[in-house]
Amino acid sequence: MVKPPKPGNVVKDYYQGNAHIKICDDCCRDQTQEEKDAIVDRVTRIIMMYCKERQDATPDNTGAKCRR
């Protein structure tokens, strides 16, 4: 049986079609600004590596562009 989600700190609540969507910030609410910045930096590096790999994999470097 599916358990209902635990209540969280809802920062956005809306409907999309028949789906009731609640966005919570429980995963990062208690983090310091430095911890949040470290996450953003890590994600940025991952995205940039992905874009570079896609671009390098294209023979003429035109078929796989990632935007900044």
C-alpha positions in Angstrom: 0.0 0.0 0.0 1.3 3.5 -0.9 1.9 5.7 2.2 0.8 9.3 2.0 3.7 11.8 1.9 4.8 13.4 5.1 3.7 17.0 5.5 6.5 19.4 4.7 7.2 23.1 4.4 5.2 23.8 1.3 6.5 26.8 -0.7 4.4 26.3 -3.8 1.0 24.6 -4.2 -0.8 24.2 -7.5 -2.8 22.0 -9.7 -1.8 20.8 -13.2 -4.7 18.9 -14.7 -5.9 16.4 -12.2 -2.5 16.4 -10.3 -2.2 18.4 -7.0 1.5 19.4 -6.8 3.1 20.6 -3.7 6.7 21.8 -3.7 8.5 21.7 -0.4 11.9 23.0 0.6 12.6 20.5 3.4 15.8 19.2 1.7 17.5 22.6 1.9 15.7 24.7 4.4 18.2 24.1 7.2 21.3 24.4 5.1 23.7 27.3 5.3 24.3 29.5 2.3 27.7 28.0 1.9 26.2 24.5 1.6 23.6 25.7 -0.9 26.4 27.4 -2.9 28.4 24.2 -2.9 25.4 22.2 -4.3 24.9 24.8 -7.1 28.7 24.7 -8.0 28.7 20.9 -8.1 25.6 20.8 -10.3 27.1 23.4 -12.6 30.3 21.4 -13.0 28.2 18.3 -13.8 26.2 20.1 -16.5 29.2 21.7 -18.0 31.0 18.3 -18.2 27.9 16.8 -19.9 27.7 19.7 -22.4 31.4 19.4 -23.3 31.2 15.6 -23.7 28.2 16.0 -26.1 30.0 18.7 -28.0 33.2 16.6 -28.3 31.2 13.6 -29.4 29.8 15.4 -32.4 32.3 15.3 -35.3 31.7 18.9 -36.5 30.8 20.2 -33.0 27.5 21.6 -34.4 25.0 18.9 -33.6 25.0 19.0 -29.8 25.0 22.5 -28.4 24.5 23.4 -24.8 23.6 27.0 -23.9 25.0 29.0 -21.1 
